[in-house]
């Protein structure tokens, strides 16, 4: 079951609760790694997305034996289905270089794991369609435009660099505070009536910026 249908089914199970009435419906803690190729260009972004307790419980329902968390093998079909479904949403990862979109190819190295508390984390690598030149600033954000899913960076080392040339660094640009008009929009009715192509989630998304000398 894909990400949004899975959450919708969960919300129907919880009918009448506050969670049904207000966005967002699921929370994801994000840890990302910008991966460099041997030639020094940026090859792509590797993600680890840890889902909240409610989503995790529903995702692993019926899986695992003797009370133990399910194995990667048991979770493999769900991992494959979820990542394939993310293509429709650009994998919730929006990269730019030179003020132009830097598109990604299909994910690689996809797997799901569940820890001892049965909290689920989705791992995958997003290769860029064209590796990016490291000497020009490269940035990306992880967010859901409709704010159905809330993505937030981990507090410790949320974005790191892998195999980066000497002198490269990453900085984070936090989103500005919502204006009063935006805060007033945060109701379920607003999101249900949101026009196609609307991009509310970007207002709440941190931007990671990679710079190399």
N, C-alpha and C positions, 0 to 999 in steps of 0.2 A: 504494500500500500504506500502510495507516495506521500510526501510530507504534508501537504495541505489536506488531502482526503483523510489521512490518518488523524490529523488534529480535529477535523470536523466531526469524525466519528467519536472521538474522545469527548468533545464538547457536548454532543448529543447525549452521551452517557451521563454527563454531569449537568444535564438540563436544569435551569433554574438557579445556578450558582452565579456569582459575580463574574467568574471567568468567562461565561458565555456572553456577557453583555458589553465587555470593553476590550479594546485592542491594547496591547498585543495578546495573542493566544498561546504563544510559546516563546521561551527564552533560550538563547544560545550564547554560550561563552566561547569566544573565538581566540584561537592562537594561530598565527600565520608565520610562515617562513618564506622569505624571498630567496629563490634559488638561482644561482649564477651558473652559467655554462663554462666549460674549460677556456673558451675564448674571451671570457670576461663580460659577455653580454648577459642580460637577465633572461633566464629561461622560462620562469613561471613562478607560481605561488603555491606553496604546500599548506593546506589547511588542516586544523584539528578543531572540530566543532563539538563542544560538550552540551548536550541537551538537558533541559530542566528535569526535575524528578517526575513530574506528571507525564510528560511526553515519554520519558524513558520507560516508565512503568507500563505504559500502554504498548510501546514498541516491542518490549520483550515478553509480553503476555503469552503464555503457553510455551515459551522457550526455556532451555536449561533443564537440568536434571537434579533431583535430590536437593532442591533449594539453591543450587549453585547458579551463578550467572551463565547465560548462554555463551557458547564459544564463537570465535570469529567465523568458523565454518557454518554454524547455525544462523548467524546473522548475515552471511554473504548475500543471500537473495534479496534481503531488505536493503542492504547497502547498494547493490546494483540498481534496484528499482528507484531508490530515492535519488541517487546521483543522476541517473538518466532523466528523471523528471525535472531536475534542476536546470536542464538546458533551456527550457522555456523561459526561465527567469535569469538567464546569463550567469547561472551558478551563484547568484546574489553577490557577485564580485565584479566591481566596475573599476577598470584600470585606465589610466591616461598617460600619455607622453606627448609633449608639444601641443597640449590642449586638444589632442585627438584621442578617440577611443582606441585602446589597445586590446583587441579581442583575444579570447582564449579558444583553444581547441578542446576536444572532449577530455574529461578527467582521466587520469591514470592512477595506478597504485591505490585503488579504492578498497577500503575496509572499515568495518564497524567493530567496536569493542565495547564490552560492558564490564565495569569494575566490580569490586566486591559488594558495592551498594546498589549494583544493577543500574548505574548511571551510564547512559550510552554516549559514545563519542564517535563521530564520523570523521574518517581520515581520507584525504584525497589530494592529488597533485593536479594543478591546472596549468598546462603548458601554454605559453603564448603562441598565437599563430605565427608570429614573427618575433624572434628574440629581440629584446629591446637594448639599444646602445646604453651602456651604463653611465656614460659621461653626460647624458641629458637626464634631468630629473624625471623620475618615474613614480607614479603614485597610484594607490588603489584604495577603495572603500568596500566594506562588506555590509550590505543592508538589504532589506526587503522594501521596495518602493511603497507597497501598500501597508507596511507596518503590521502585517498579520503575524510576522515573526520578528522578534526583537533580537538583534545581534549586538552584543557588547564585548569589547576586548577584555581579555584577562587582565588582572591588575599587575601581575608580574611577568615581564618579558613577553608582552603580547605579540610583538612583531620582531623577528630576528632575521639575520642574513646568513645564508649558507654558501660557502666557497666564494665569498665576495673578494674582489681585488682590494689591495691595501688602501686604506683611507676612505672606504665607503662607509656610509652611516645611514641610519633610518631615524626619522623624527615623526612625531604624531601631532596632527592638528585637530584639536577637539572642536566639535560643532558649537556654534554660537547658541545662546539661550533662545528658546522659542519666544516669540512675541505673544502678547496677550491674545491676539486674534487666532494664532495657531493653537494655543492652549484651549481655547473655547471649542475648537474643532474636534478635540479628542473624545469623540463619542462613537458608539457603534454605528449609529445612523449615518454619520459623516463618512465612515469608511465603506459602508455598504453602498452608498451613493457616489463614491469616488469615480470620476470619469476614467475611461481607459487611458492608459499612458500617464496618469497622474503620478507624481514622484514625491510623496510625503516623507518617505524613510530617509532620504538624503539629508534632510534637515537635522537628523539625529545621529548621523554617521560620522565617526572619526576617520580622518584621512591619514594614511601612512605614506610618507614621502621618502624615497630612496635617492641619495645623492652620492656621486663618486667624483673624485678629482680628475 
